[in-house]
Amino acid sequence: MRPPRVVGKLQIVVSAGALVLAAPLLLAACGNDKSDAQRAEDAAETLQKGLDAHVAGDLEEAEKRYKEVIEQDDQNAFAYYNLALVEQTTDRPEDAEADYRRALAINPEFTSALFNLAILRTAAGAGDEARSLYQQLLAIDPGNAGAHLNLGFLFRDQGQEDDAQREFAAAIAIDPTLQSRVADLTGAGTAGVSGETGDQGG
């Protein structure tokens, strides 16, 4: 079985703003309950430690910290997502899939989780589900060139060439640097792909 043709780097996802805002949001929700506020602050600090370890390449430490965050705050979509990323990176696709799904149960519009879960489902041979995940992502973020491109490959593998060309054209319209990549991966000349750039469809 050939490897899935996918684009886009797996990314550690959390913004500084999200960390800064996490405690105030929980404080507002729980009023003067200091134990809940302290748990929120502890979770934010632990998450940052996990991110620092992750960026440094210490995946064992990162995984430990992300699991600690989940013990402190089981509604932390960032912790589930980054835990899934460690699991995906260390070749544990079933664990990664479960944790991406947990992140999405908390935040159904978590586009990075949709993207990475679609990659896993493609690799597992579940093309229909992967296609649905990319379409969900694009309904949220229509400017995601990688999702358009990967969706194009799925359509092509399923024999839907017109749909594939539409997605390739949309990807190239968003990111023209993908034109040569489409040509390399599809074996088609770039002229055939770029000819439909203005026809992005929906």
N, C-alpha and C positions, 0 to 999 in steps of 0.2 A: 504494500500500500504506500503510495507516494505521500510525502509529508504535505501538510496543508500549506497552501500559498497564502500567507497572511502578511500584513504590514502593520507597523505601529509597535513602538516599544512598550513593554510593560512598565508602568510607572508607579512609584510609591505615591500615594495620594493622601495628602492632608495639606491644608494651607495654614500659614501662620495665623491668619484671621480666624480660622476655624478653632484653633487651639485657644486663642485669646478669648473668643466669644463663648466657648463651651461652658465655662464656669458661670459667667453672668446669666446666661440663658437658664441654666439649672437653678441658679439662685432665685431668679424671678419666679420660677415655677414652684419652688418649695418654700418660699418665704424665709422664715428665720430658723429653719431646720439646719443647724450647723453640721450635723452628721452627713446629710445629703450634699451640702455644699462642699464639705471636706472631701467626700468621695469623688465629686466631680473634679476638684482640683488635683487630687491624687491620680485620677485616671488621665488627666491631661498631661501631668508630669511623666507618668509611666509611658504614655504614648510617645512623648518626645524622646524618651530614652530608647524606645524601640526604633523610632525613625533614625536616630543618630547611629545606632548599631547597624541598621539596615543599610544606610548610606555608606558606612564604613566596611560593609561586606561581611559583618558578623551575623549571619542569618540565624544561627542557633540562639544567640542572645536576643535578636529582634523577635523571633518567634516566641520566646519566653515572655518578653515584655508585652507583646500584643495579647497573649493569653491572659496575662495579669490584668490588662485593661478590660478585657471582656468579663473577667470576674468582678471587676469594680463597676462596670457599666455595660450591661449586656445589650444595650441599644446603640452601641458605638459602631456605626457603619464603617468608619475609617479603620478601626482595629480589625474588623472582619476582613475588609478588603486587603489590607496590607499583610495579614496572616495568610490569606489565600494566595497573594503574590509570592510569599516565601514558599508556600507549598507547591505552587506551579513551577517556580524556579528550581526547586529541588526534586522535581519529577514525581509529585504526588497529586496527579490530576483529580482523583476522586475527592480528596480532602479539599483541594482548591475549589473545585466546583461547588461543594457544599458550603464553603465559607463565602464565595461570591454570591450564592443564593441567599445566604443570611444577610449579607450587606444589602442586597436588593429588596429583601423583605422589609428592611428598615427604611430604605430610600429607593423606591422603584425607578427614580430618575438618575441614578448613579451611573453616568455614562461609561466611565472607565471600567466598572464592574460588568456592565453589559458587553463591552468590547472584549474583555478578557474571557468572559464566560463563553462568548461566541467562538473565540479561538479554540477553547477547550472542546466545545461541542463539535466544531468542524473536525478537529483531530480525532474525535471519537466516532466520526462517521454519521453524526446526527445533523446532516445538512439542513433539513427543514427547520429544526429548532434554531440552528445558528442563523439562518436567514431571518427568522422571526425576531431574534435578538438584535441583529443589525438594523432591522426595520424599526424596532422600538427605539433604538438609539437615535436613528436619523429623524424620527418624529420629534425628538427632544432637541437634537443638535444636527440640523441638516447640513451644516458646514464641515462635518467630519469626513475628511477626504479618505482616511484609512478605512472607515466603515463602508463608504461607497465602493472603494476598490475591492475589498474583501467580499462584499455582497456581489459585485460583478463576477468574481471568480466562482462563487457558489452558483450563480445563475448559469454561467458557462458550463460548469460541471453537470448541471441538471438539464443541459440542452436548450436553455432559454437564451439564445444568442442576442436577440433584440434587447432583452432586459439587461443582459451583461454589458452590451455596448453602451446602453444608456447610463449605467452605473460607472463604467470606465470614463465616459465623457464627463460625468458630473465630478468624479474624483480629479480629473485633469483640469477642469475649469477652476476648481478650488486650489489645487496645487499643481501647477504646470510641470514641476520637476518629476512628477509621477509618470509622465508620458513615456520616457525611456524604460521605466520599470515595467509598465504595462506591456510594452513591446517585448521586453526580455522574457517576461513570465508567461505571456500568452503565445509567443511565437508569431504574433501578427505584426505587421508593419504599423508604425505609429500613425501613418496617414489614415488608416481605416478607423482608428480610435479617435483621433483629433477631429475627424470630419464631422463628428456628432457633438462636438463640444457645446454648441449652442442649444442643443436639444436635451436639456437635463431631465425633463419629465418630472415625476413626483416620486 
